[in-house]
């Protein structure tokens, strides 16, 4: 996919502003979630996997736990999609609690920056996909509602 320009993105945003607010939010979340799959797969490819199970504090973690935990989630309050490992809430069984250590590192260990690498390698593809999907949705909405 060729590099997209800011002008292309701005054109798509300006056209999208013509739609009703509730429809905008619903459609954008759907488009973002669809295009986030590219980043999720790239992040899963970049994350290191242990060769054998790891035991810590009496609990055993299977190899690939962090890789399986990486997913995308939508925000309830804003129109956004997050790509990160699912971290369980307090009281639940914690699986990928060590993701920030693997991403950024700690004293004596350098991080792998698997999410950052995934973002930079798929940025143009994701933006191009969002623009294409937005144009498709706009054409469909304009056609069905007979807007000029």
C-alpha positions in Angstrom: 0.0 0.0 0.0 1.5 3.4 -0.9 2.1 6.0 1.7 -1.0 8.0 2.6 -0.8 11.7 3.1 -2.3 13.8 5.8 -4.5 15.4 3.1 -6.1 12.1 2.3 -6.8 11.4 6.0 -8.2 14.9 6.5 -10.5 14.5 3.5 -12.0 11.3 4.9 -12.5 12.9 8.3 -14.3 15.9 6.8 -16.6 13.7 4.9 -17.3 11.5 7.9 -18.3 14.6 9.9 -21.4 14.8 7.7 -22.8 11.7 9.3 -24.8 11.6 12.5 -22.6 11.4 15.7 -24.0 8.1 16.9 -23.4 6.5 13.5 -19.9 8.0 13.3 -18.9 6.4 16.6 -20.3 3.0 15.8 -18.8 2.9 12.3 -15.4 4.2 13.3 -15.1 1.6 16.1 -15.9 -1.1 13.6 -13.4 0.2 11.1 -10.7 0.6 13.7 -11.3 -2.9 15.1 -11.1 -4.4 11.7 -7.8 -2.7 10.8 -6.3 -3.3 14.2 -6.1 -7.0 13.3 -3.0 -6.3 11.2 -1.2 -4.8 14.2 -2.3 -7.7 16.5 -0.9 -10.3 14.1 2.4 -8.3 13.7 2.7 -8.0 17.5 2.1 -11.7 18.0 4.8 -12.4 15.5 7.3 -10.1 17.3 6.8 -11.3 20.8 9.3 -13.8 22.1 8.1 -17.2 23.3 9.8 -19.2 26.1 11.2 -22.6 25.2 9.7 -24.3 28.3 7.1 -23.5 30.9 8.1 -20.9 33.5 7.3 -21.3 37.2 7.0 -18.2 39.4 5.6 -18.1 42.9 4.2 -21.6 42.7 2.3 -21.0 39.4 3.3 -22.4 36.0 3.0 -20.4 32.8 2.9 -22.2 29.5 5.0 -20.9 26.6 3.1 -18.4 24.4 0.9 -17.0 27.2 1.8 -13.4 26.3 1.4 -14.1 22.6 -2.2 -15.5 23.1 -3.1 -12.5 25.4 -2.4 -9.9 22.7 -5.7 -8.6 21.3 -7.5 -5.4 20.4 -10.2 -3.8 22.5 -12.5 -0.8 21.9 -12.9 2.1 24.4 -16.4 2.8 25.8 -15.8 6.5 26.3 -13.9 7.6 23.2 -13.7 6.3 19.6 -10.5 4.3 19.9 -9.1 0.8 19.7 -6.2 -0.4 21.8 -3.8 -3.2 20.9 -2.2 -4.8 23.9 -2.1 -7.9 26.0 -5.2 -8.5 28.1 -4.2 -7.9 31.7 -6.7 -9.5 34.1 -8.3 -7.4 36.9 -7.5 -7.6 40.5 -8.6 -10.9 42.0 -8.8 -12.7 38.7 -6.1 -15.1 37.6 -3.3 -13.1 36.1 -1.8 -14.4 33.0 0.3 -11.9 31.1 1.3 -9.7 34.0 4.9 -9.4 32.7 4.0 -7.7 29.4 5.5 -4.3 30.4 8.8 -6.0 31.3 8.9 -7.7 27.9 8.0 -4.5 26.1 10.2 -1.9 28.0 12.6 -4.1 29.9 13.8 -3.7 33.5 17.1 -3.2 35.3 19.6 -5.6 33.7 17.3 -6.6 30.9 16.5 -4.7 27.7 12.9 -4.8 26.4 11.9 -6.3 23.1 9.5 -3.4 22.0 7.3 -5.9 20.2 4.3 -3.6 20.2 6.3 -0.6 19.0 7.8 -2.6 16.2 4.4 -3.9 15.2 3.0 -0.4 15.1 5.8 1.0 12.9 5.8 -1.9 10.5 2.0 -1.8 9.9 1.3 1.9 10.2 0.8 2.7 6.5 -1.3 -0.4 5.9 -3.6 0.4 8.8 -4.1 4.1 7.8 -4.7 3.1 4.2 -7.2 0.5 5.3 -9.0 2.9 7.5 -9.3 5.5 4.7 -10.5 2.9 2.2 -13.1 1.5 4.7 -14.3 5.0 5.6 -14.8 5.9 1.9 -16.8 2.7 1.4 -19.0 3.4 4.4 -19.5 7.0 3.3 -20.5 5.9 -0.2 -22.9 3.4 1.2 -24.5 5.8 3.7 -24.8 8.6 1.0 -26.4 6.1 -1.4 -28.9 4.7 1.1 -29.9 8.1 2.5 -29.8 10.0 -0.8 -27.5 12.7 0.5 -25.5 14.9 -1.9 
